[in-house]
Amino acid sequence: MDSPTRPSETQHQVVCNDEEQYSVWPLGRPLPNGWRSAGPQGTKAECLRHIDRVWTDLRPLSAR
């Protein structure tokens, strides 16, 4: 029997919406409407590190 994938090993991707808000999304799942791929793929922790580096202004684009 195959062992389940541990959450720390699940692959994710960095996604961004039209308001330039970032998130992580499980790789292989369809993106929700309004979101696009916007960075690296890897573990959730790797993706969150990337978001910490690039998302320096947390205000939505419409509020800037």
Residue pairs with C-beta under 8 A, 6 or more apart in sequence:
7 44
8 43
8 44
8 45
9 43
10 26
10 27
10 43
10 44
11 26
11 27
11 28
11 41
11 42
11 43
12 24
12 25
12 26
12 27
12 41
12 42
12 43
12 44
12 47
13 24
13 25
13 27
13 37
13 39
13 40
13 41
13 47
14 22
14 23
14 24
14 37
14 38
14 39
14 40
14 41
14 47
14 50
14 51
15 22
15 23
15 24
15 25
15 31
15 35
15 36
15 37
15 38
16 22
16 23
16 35
16 36
16 38
16 39
17 23
17 34
17 35
17 36
18 34
18 61
19 60
19 61
19 62
20 55
20 60
20 61
21 55
21 58
21 60
22 38
22 39
22 51
22 54
22 55
23 35
23 51
24 44
24 47
24 48
24 51
25 31
25 32
25 35
27 41
31 37
39 47
39 50
39 51
39 54
40 46
40 47
40 50
41 47
57 64
